[in-house]
Amino acid sequence: MERRICELILRATAAAAITETEPVQRLWSGYGHIVRCRLRGGDRTSVIVKHVKLPARHSSSRPADTLSHQRKLRSYQVETAWYGQWSRRCDADCRVPHCLAVESFGEEILIVLEDLDAAGFPQRRSRVGAGEIRACLDWLANFHATFLGAQPDGLWQIGTYWHLATRPDELRALSDSALKRAAPAIDRKLNSGNYQTLVHGDAKLANFCFSADGRQVAAVDFQYVGGGCGIKDVAYFIDSCLDGNAAQSRETELLDFYFQALRHALRAKGSEADAHDLEREWRALYPLAWTDFHRFLKGWSPQYWPPDSYSERLARQVIVELANCPDR
């Protein structure tokens, strides 16, 4: 590890020395890495360091690669703003790692974070039961209540990594002509609601860290945090941990739980928002939010999508409703 990076970590933690570094993961497309640093002295035994080291800029003769590069670059700038300006507003009900330091070295970015393993969230789950799903939905409800009405200064104006305006290549690759025609209307309806908040933007199961008993969670990876209706996070999260049949059969149960948790969170935070009106609006947007992500997937991974699958049936329903009531 470079000397300047070691010095920053030691200043941020008041530790005497870094005794060991342990790889956690490489960042997408070789844009850096995440490591755990073991410390001696100070009041922490370890920290997580996210080191973004951008590859050489792509040639302008390859516009798709250039767009991808610019999107990734913006995502790390957003994450820097999130930890530097926003994350401290999250409390124990929407736990995130405490940020200890953020610094840029030219096109390199270094973020020093609390180690959530050491803070009581050591578990990662590839499969979850009802308790873990509810813990994540409760986290999302509290996150959305915390930032309801916030203006996403420094963040994505419209959050989520599949947002239509940032994914022209996937839209061009989409062979479903009806869904392609409907995509702008779906996008407009999701972004024009009365109730806007911050969305995590990548609230998949892999980005939640669990306590040993699975009852408490914390979230990581805020590269695509930004403005939007909270139901986009909910639809994406459910899609990340349940297959289509389970998502369909449990839809009412899971949405009921999320909105109950959201009403409780709004009361606890003293919000003056009309919780019933908010729920009415976001419930109606749930099929559109699901279909919006499905639109991205079908362009990103052009493969056979069974016409009787939940996502395909829901998309056809949304397309028909938009055609019959375009301004609804």
FENPE-V72624 format. One record per pair of residues at least 4 apart in sequence whose C-alpha atoms are under 7 Angstrom apart, sorted by the first residue. I is the first residue (numbers start at 1). J is the second residue. D is the distance in whole Angstrom. If there is no record, write none. Layout:
BEGIN
{{I & J & D} {I & J & D}}
END
This chain:
BEGIN
{{1 & 5 & 7} {1 & 6 & 7} {2 & 6 & 6} {3 & 7 & 6} {4 & 8 & 6} {5 & 9 & 6} {6 & 10 & 6} {7 & 11 & 6} {8 & 12 & 6} {9 & 13 & 6} {9 & 112 & 7} {10 & 14 & 5} {10 & 15 & 5} {10 & 16 & 7} {10 & 17 & 7} {12 & 100 & 6} {12 & 101 & 6} {13 & 42 & 6} {14 & 42 & 5} {15 & 39 & 6} {15 & 40 & 6} {15 & 41 & 5} {15 & 42 & 4} {16 & 40 & 6} {16 & 41 & 5} {16 & 42 & 7} {17 & 39 & 6} {17 & 40 & 5} {18 & 37 & 6} {18 & 38 & 6} {18 & 39 & 5} {18 & 40 & 6} {19 & 38 & 5} {19 & 39 & 6} {19 & 40 & 7} {20 & 37 & 6} {20 & 38 & 5} {21 & 35 & 6} {21 & 36 & 6} {21 & 37 & 5} {21 & 38 & 6} {22 & 35 & 5} {22 & 36 & 5} {22 & 37 & 6} {23 & 34 & 6} {23 & 35 & 4} {23 & 36 & 6} {24 & 34 & 5} {24 & 35 & 5} {24 & 36 & 6} {25 & 33 & 6} {25 & 34 & 5} {26 & 30 & 7} {26 & 32 & 6} {26 & 33 & 4} {26 & 34 & 6} {27 & 31 & 5} {27 & 32 & 5} {27 & 33 & 5} {31 & 52 & 6} {31 & 53 & 5} {31 & 54 & 5} {31 & 55 & 6} {32 & 51 & 6} {32 & 52 & 4} {32 & 53 & 5} {32 & 54 & 7} {33 & 50 & 6} {33 & 51 & 6} {33 & 52 & 7} {34 & 49 & 6} {34 & 50 & 4} {34 & 51 & 6} {35 & 48 & 6} {35 & 49 & 5} {35 & 50 & 7} {36 & 46 & 7} {36 & 47 & 6} {36 & 48 & 5} {36 & 49 & 6} {37 & 46 & 5} {37 & 47 & 5} {37 & 48 & 6} {38 & 45 & 6} {38 & 46 & 4} {38 & 47 & 7} {39 & 44 & 7} {39 & 45 & 5} {39 & 46 & 5} {40 & 45 & 7} {46 & 115 & 6} {47 & 112 & 7} {47 & 113 & 6} {47 & 114 & 5} {47 & 115 & 5} {48 & 112 & 6} {48 & 113 & 5} {48 & 114 & 6} {48 & 115 & 5} {49 & 110 & 7} {49 & 111 & 6} {49 & 112 & 5} {49 & 113 & 6} {50 & 110 & 6} {50 & 111 & 5} {50 & 112 & 7} {51 & 109 & 6} {51 & 110 & 5} {51 & 111 & 7} {52 & 108 & 6} {52 & 109 & 5} {52 & 110 & 6} {53 & 107 & 7} {53 & 108 & 5} {53 & 109 & 7} {54 & 107 & 6} {54 & 108 & 6} {58 & 65 & 6} {58 & 66 & 5} {59 & 66 & 7} {60 & 66 & 6} {62 & 66 & 6} {63 & 67 & 6} {64 & 68 & 6} {65 & 69 & 6} {66 & 70 & 6} {67 & 71 & 6} {68 & 72 & 6} {69 & 73 & 6} {70 & 74 & 6} {71 & 75 & 6} {72 & 76 & 6} {73 & 77 & 6} {74 & 78 & 6} {75 & 79 & 6} {75 & 223 & 5} {75 & 224 & 6} {76 & 80 & 6} {76 & 223 & 6} {77 & 81 & 6} {78 & 82 & 6} {78 & 154 & 6} {78 & 155 & 5} {78 & 156 & 7} {78 & 223 & 6} {79 & 83 & 6} {79 & 222 & 5} {79 & 223 & 5} {80 & 84 & 6} {80 & 102 & 7} {81 & 85 & 6} {81 & 154 & 6} {81 & 155 & 7} {82 & 86 & 5} {82 & 87 & 6} {82 & 155 & 7} {83 & 87 & 5} {83 & 99 & 6} {84 & 102 & 7} {90 & 94 & 6} {90 & 95 & 6} {90 & 96 & 7} {91 & 95 & 6} {93 & 139 & 6} {93 & 142 & 6} {94 & 139 & 5} {94 & 142 & 6} {94 & 143 & 5} {94 & 218 & 7} {95 & 217 & 7} {95 & 218 & 5} {95 & 219 & 7} {96 & 218 & 5} {96 & 219 & 5} {96 & 220 & 6} {97 & 113 & 6} {97 & 114 & 5} {97 & 116 & 6} {98 & 113 & 6} {98 & 114 & 5} {99 & 112 & 6} {99 & 113 & 5} {99 & 114 & 6} {100 & 112 & 5} {100 & 113 & 5} {100 & 114 & 7} {101 & 111 & 6} {101 & 112 & 5} {102 & 110 & 6} {102 & 111 & 5} {102 & 112 & 6} {103 & 109 & 6} {103 & 110 & 5} {103 & 111 & 7} {104 & 108 & 6} {104 & 109 & 4} {104 & 110 & 6} {105 & 109 & 6} {115 & 119 & 6} {116 & 120 & 6} {116 & 121 & 5} {116 & 122 & 7} {117 & 121 & 5} {117 & 122 & 4} {120 & 211 & 6} {121 & 209 & 5} {121 & 210 & 5} {121 & 211 & 4} {121 & 212 & 7} {121 & 217 & 7} {121 & 218 & 7} {122 & 209 & 7} {122 & 210 & 6} {122 & 211 & 6} {122 & 212 & 7} {123 & 209 & 6} {123 & 210 & 5} {123 & 211 & 6} {123 & 212 & 6} {124 & 206 & 7} {124 & 209 & 5} {124 & 210 & 6} {127 & 241 & 7} {128 & 132 & 6} {128 & 133 & 7} {129 & 133 & 6} {130 & 134 & 6} {131 & 135 & 6} {131 & 214 & 7} {131 & 215 & 7} {132 & 136 & 6} {132 & 214 & 6} {132 & 215 & 6} {133 & 137 & 6} {134 & 138 & 6} {135 & 139 & 6} {135 & 215 & 6} {135 & 216 & 6} {135 & 217 & 6} {136 & 140 & 6} {136 & 217 & 7} {137 & 141 & 6} {137 & 258 & 6} {138 & 142 & 6} {138 & 258 & 6} {138 & 261 & 6} {139 & 143 & 6} {140 & 144 & 6} {141 & 145 & 6} {141 & 258 & 6} {141 & 261 & 6} {141 & 262 & 5} {141 & 265 & 7} {142 & 146 & 6} {142 & 262 & 6} {142 & 265 & 5} {143 & 147 & 7} {144 & 148 & 6} {144 & 197 & 6} {144 & 198 & 6} {144 & 199 & 7} {144 & 230 & 6} {145 & 262 & 7} {145 & 265 & 6} {145 & 266 & 5} {147 & 197 & 5} {147 & 198 & 6} {148 & 196 & 6} {148 & 197 & 4} {148 & 198 & 7} {149 & 195 & 7} {149 & 196 & 6} {149 & 197 & 5} {150 & 197 & 6} {150 & 198 & 7} {152 & 156 & 7} {152 & 157 & 6} {152 & 198 & 7} {152 & 226 & 6} {152 & 227 & 6} {155 & 225 & 6} {155 & 226 & 5} {156 & 224 & 7} {156 & 225 & 6} {156 & 226 & 4} {156 & 227 & 7} {157 & 226 & 6} {157 & 227 & 5} {158 & 226 & 5} {158 & 227 & 5} {158 & 228 & 6} {159 & 163 & 7} {159 & 199 & 6} {159 & 201 & 5} {159 & 224 & 6} {159 & 225 & 5} {159 & 226 & 4} {159 & 227 & 5} {159 & 228 & 6} {160 & 201 & 4} {160 & 202 & 6} {160 & 224 & 5} {160 & 225 & 7} {161 & 201 & 6} {161 & 202 & 7} {161 & 224 & 6} {162 & 167 & 6} {162 & 293 & 7} {162 & 296 & 6} {163 & 167 & 7} {164 & 168 & 7} {164 & 187 & 7} {167 & 171 & 6} {168 & 172 & 6} {169 & 173 & 6} {170 & 174 & 6} {170 & 296 & 6} {170 & 299 & 4} {170 & 300 & 5} {171 & 180 & 7} {171 & 299 & 6} {173 & 299 & 5} {174 & 180 & 7} {174 & 298 & 6} {174 & 299 & 4} {176 & 180 & 6} {177 & 181 & 6} {178 & 182 & 6} {179 & 183 & 6} {179 & 295 & 7} {179 & 319 & 7} {182 & 186 & 6} {182 & 319 & 6} {183 & 187 & 6} {184 & 188 & 6} {185 & 189 & 6} {186 & 190 & 6} {186 & 288 & 6} {186 & 292 & 7} {187 & 191 & 6} {188 & 192 & 6} {189 & 193 & 7} {190 & 229 & 7} {190 & 285 & 7} {191 & 228 & 6} {195 & 229 & 6} {195 & 278 & 6} {196 & 227 & 7} {196 & 228 & 5} {196 & 229 & 5} {197 & 227 & 6} {197 & 228 & 6} {197 & 229 & 6} {197 & 230 & 6} {198 & 225 & 7} {198 & 226 & 5} {198 & 227 & 5} {198 & 228 & 6} {199 & 225 & 6} {199 & 226 & 6} {199 & 227 & 6} {199 & 228 & 6} {199 & 229 & 7} {199 & 230 & 6} {199 & 233 & 6} {200 & 222 & 6} {200 & 224 & 7} {200 & 225 & 5} {200 & 226 & 7} {200 & 233 & 7} {201 & 224 & 5} {201 & 225 & 5} {201 & 226 & 7} {201 & 233 & 6} {202 & 224 & 6} {203 & 207 & 6} {203 & 233 & 6} {203 & 236 & 7} {203 & 237 & 6} {204 & 236 & 7} {204 & 237 & 5} {204 & 240 & 5} {205 & 237 & 6} {205 & 240 & 6} {205 & 241 & 6} {207 & 219 & 6} {207 & 220 & 5} {207 & 221 & 6} {208 & 217 & 6} {208 & 218 & 6} {208 & 219 & 5} {208 & 220 & 6} {209 & 217 & 5} {209 & 218 & 5} {209 & 219 & 6} {210 & 214 & 5} {210 & 216 & 6} {210 & 217 & 5} {210 & 218 & 7} {211 & 215 & 6} {211 & 216 & 5} {211 & 217 & 6} {230 & 234 & 7} {231 & 235 & 6} {231 & 282 & 6} {231 & 286 & 6} {231 & 289 & 7} {232 & 236 & 6} {232 & 289 & 5} {233 & 237 & 6} {234 & 238 & 6} {235 & 239 & 6} {235 & 286 & 7} {235 & 289 & 6} {235 & 290 & 5} {236 & 240 & 6} {236 & 290 & 7} {237 & 241 & 7} {238 & 242 & 6} {238 & 247 & 7} {239 & 243 & 7} {242 & 246 & 6} {242 & 247 & 6} {243 & 247 & 6} {244 & 248 & 6} {244 & 309 & 7} {244 & 310 & 5} {244 & 311 & 7} {245 & 249 & 6} {245 & 310 & 7} {246 & 250 & 6} {247 & 251 & 6} {248 & 310 & 7} {250 & 254 & 6} {251 & 255 & 6} {252 & 256 & 6} {253 & 257 & 6} {254 & 258 & 6} {255 & 259 & 6} {256 & 260 & 6} {257 & 261 & 6} {258 & 262 & 6} {259 & 263 & 6} {259 & 279 & 7} {260 & 264 & 6} {261 & 265 & 6} {262 & 266 & 6} {263 & 267 & 6} {263 & 275 & 6} {264 & 268 & 6} {265 & 269 & 6} {266 & 270 & 6} {266 & 271 & 5} {267 & 271 & 6} {274 & 278 & 6} {275 & 279 & 6} {276 & 280 & 6} {277 & 281 & 6} {278 & 282 & 6} {279 & 283 & 6} {280 & 284 & 6} {281 & 285 & 6} {282 & 286 & 6} {285 & 289 & 6} {286 & 290 & 6} {287 & 291 & 6} {287 & 314 & 7} {287 & 318 & 7} {288 & 292 & 6} {288 & 318 & 7} {289 & 293 & 7} {290 & 294 & 6} {291 & 295 & 6} {291 & 311 & 7} {291 & 314 & 7} {291 & 315 & 5} {292 & 296 & 7} {293 & 297 & 6} {294 & 298 & 6} {294 & 311 & 7} {295 & 299 & 6} {296 & 300 & 6} {297 & 301 & 6} {298 & 302 & 5} {307 & 312 & 6} {307 & 313 & 7} {308 & 312 & 7} {308 & 313 & 6} {309 & 313 & 6} {310 & 314 & 6} {311 & 315 & 6} {312 & 316 & 6} {313 & 317 & 6} {314 & 318 & 6} {315 & 319 & 6} {316 & 320 & 6} {317 & 321 & 6} {318 & 322 & 6} {319 & 323 & 6} {320 & 324 & 6} {321 & 325 & 6} {322 & 326 & 5}}
END
